Amino acid sequence: MDATTILLVLLTGAGLGAGTVIVAVYRPRAEAAARERAVLERELAQRATQHAQREADLERELAVTAERLAARDDAEGRLTEKFTTLSVDALERNARAFLELAQQRLSDAQTKAANDLDGKKSLIDQQLVSMTGELGKVRELVSELERDRHAKFGALASQLQQSREGMQALQDVTQGLRQALSSSKARGQWGERMAEDVLNLAGFIENVNYRKQRAVDGGGIPDFTFMLPQDQALYMDVKFPLDNYLRFLDSESELDRKRFRSDFLRDVRGRVRELAGRDYPGGRRGSLDCVLLFIPNEALYGFIQEHDASILEEALRHKIVCCSPLTLFAVLAVIRQAADNFRLERTSNEILELLAAFDKQWKAFVEKMDKLDRSLSTARKDYDELVGTRRRQLDRPLERIATLRRERPLSLADGDDEPGPLALEA
């Protein structure tokens, strides 16, 4: 036998063995399934019997129900005919009564409507007359408003023309100012003029409160020198770089604006460092250790503060105070108040010295017056004594002599050279 035959024999044997095992395993299950099937067939037969019985009962009930429905349909037909007859009679009676009532109501309504129409017609006529008058007033008011509108429109057109002319003149002046400020000399003069306006507004007088273009010992020439008490001074410079700021305002592209803005801020920072290198406070003894840098426009000051506030901080580190017109006015007010306070203090000291001298002289005067009072008191006392006691003591002998002369007058012999003895009686 070859290998194939042997393999087939082995596979056949294996299949028979497997079938035997399967039969042995599934035979109890098949028997149980057969028993269950028999039970189910018995139940199905019982259910079929019950179903047939129920169908018979249902057929009997349907027959009874059909008879009842036929009787009900017959009764409904008779009731419908009778109800139809009654309905027609009632409808005819109701229709006649309704027509009579409707005619009566219609007649009353027509009469009332005619009366109401007459009343409303007269009322409408009155309202039409009133409305005609009101419409006439409204027409007159509209005409007046139209005339007023034409007049005001003409005035507005005239004002707009004047405003347009003023704007054009302002534009021309602005253009001229821009051209004038294109040179550094003109900008310096403009800054000086702006500073002088602020000084005049603050009440400062040239050569009294400040001086212009006076050289200091260090060699610099500040634009303004403020004279403070005790021979002190405060310097201010008004020259400010504006070239790149004007270019920034005239530029249209964002790239140019950014470039000119950076150049302007660099110029301002360079101006601060240049002013710090001049050392104005070191050129005069008694000068304040700070310098004012005048920025001639509030917009410039705000522009610097907005885009690079570190410039102002650097200026403060160099003891340079950047002032716009408003802040310069505040600084000048503080300077003016300090000077007034110093003069008041000096005047107060002079008044106190004068009061001390007056007090000294007053004390000497009071002492002399007291001494004179004591002398006068003594003289008065001596005078009173002379007028009183001494006078009375002197008057008594005189009174006695007068009495004697009255009582015994004196007589002298005419021929006698020698007087006789006088007899006196006590």
Secondary structure, DSSP 4 states (H G I P E B T S, - for coil): --HHHHHHHHHHHHHHHHHHHHHHHHHHHHHHHHHHHHHHHHHHHHHHHHHHHHHHHHHHHHHHHHHHHHHHHHHHHHHHHHHHHHHHHHHHHHHHHHHHHHHHHHHHHHHHHHHHHHHHHHHHHHHHHHHHHHHHHHHHHHHHHHHHHHHHHHHHHHHHHHHHHHHHHHHHHHHHHHHHTTSHHHHHHHHHHHHHHHHHHTT--BTTTEEES---TTS---SEEEEETTTEEEEEE-----HHHHHHHH--SHHHHHHHHHHHHHHHHHHHHHHHHH-SGGGSTTEEEEEEEE-S-HHHHHHHHHH-THHHHHHHHTTEEEE-HHHHHHHHHHHHHHHHHHHHHHHHHHHHHHHHHHHHHHHHHHHHHHHHHHHHHHHHHHHHHIIIIIHHHHHHHHHHHHHHHHHS-----SS-SSPPPPP---
